[in-house]
Amino acid sequence: MLEFDVSWRAKGACQGLDPDIFYPDNDDNCDQAISICKTCQVRIACLNYALDSREKQGVWGGASARERRRLLRVGRRIA
């Protein structure tokens, strides 16, 4: 099993917020989470974690599950 450094999580703009914001009932209801992610200093680390660990649900690094699947399909990496 792969181990990931997730120390960046402590600095996330999402800390202390309701997790339901980041796990909406569908990808069309991600606006609130994405707007929070846009202000986050660890957004890129969060997105890279979600891509590397193949997170299948929720908003990570400002990207919905659908957007992350697309990024993985086209092979793009956010540096």
RALIN-V698011 format. One record per residue. RES is the residue in one letter. SS is DSSP state (H for helix, E for strand, C for the rest). PSI is psi in degrees with one decimal (999 if undefined). BURIAL is I if it has 24 or more other C-alpha atoms within 12 Angstrom, else O. Layout:
res->{RES/RES}
ss->{SS/SS}
psi->{PSI/PSI}
burial->{BURIAL/BURIAL}
This chain:
res->{M/L/E/F/D/V/S/W/R/A/K/G/A/C/Q/G/L/D/P/D/I/F/Y/P/D/N/D/D/N/C/D/Q/A/I/S/I/C/K/T/C/Q/V/R/I/A/C/L/N/Y/A/L/D/S/R/E/K/Q/G/V/W/G/G/A/S/A/R/E/R/R/R/L/L/R/V/G/R/R/I/A}
ss->{C/C/C/C/C/C/H/H/H/H/H/C/C/C/C/C/C/C/H/H/H/H/C/C/C/C/H/H/H/C/H/H/H/H/H/H/H/C/C/C/C/C/H/H/H/H/H/H/H/H/H/H/C/C/C/C/C/C/C/E/C/C/E/C/H/H/H/H/H/H/H/H/H/H/C/C/C/C/C}
psi->{135.9/144.9/138.5/143.1/115.9/24.2/-24.1/-23.8/-33.7/-21.8/3.5/141.8/-15.9/-11.8/127.7/-5.1/162.0/119.6/-25.7/-25.8/-37.0/-2.1/65.8/164.5/-22.1/167.6/-15.0/-8.1/37.6/-0.4/-44.2/-45.1/-44.6/-38.2/-34.0/-43.8/-33.9/-24.9/-0.4/132.9/-14.1/22.9/-43.8/-42.6/-40.0/-46.2/-44.9/-39.6/-48.4/-38.7/-45.8/-37.6/0.7/45.3/128.4/-12.5/158.5/174.9/124.9/127.4/27.7/10.6/132.9/169.6/-40.2/-44.3/-38.9/-39.2/-41.9/-44.4/-42.4/-37.8/-42.5/-4.6/20.0/142.7/136.7/122.4/999}
burial->{O/O/O/O/O/O/O/O/O/O/O/I/I/I/O/O/O/O/O/O/I/I/I/O/O/O/I/O/O/I/O/I/I/I/O/I/I/O/O/I/O/I/I/I/I/I/I/I/I/I/I/I/O/O/I/O/I/I/I/I/I/I/I/I/I/O/I/I/I/O/O/O/O/O/O/O/O/O/O}
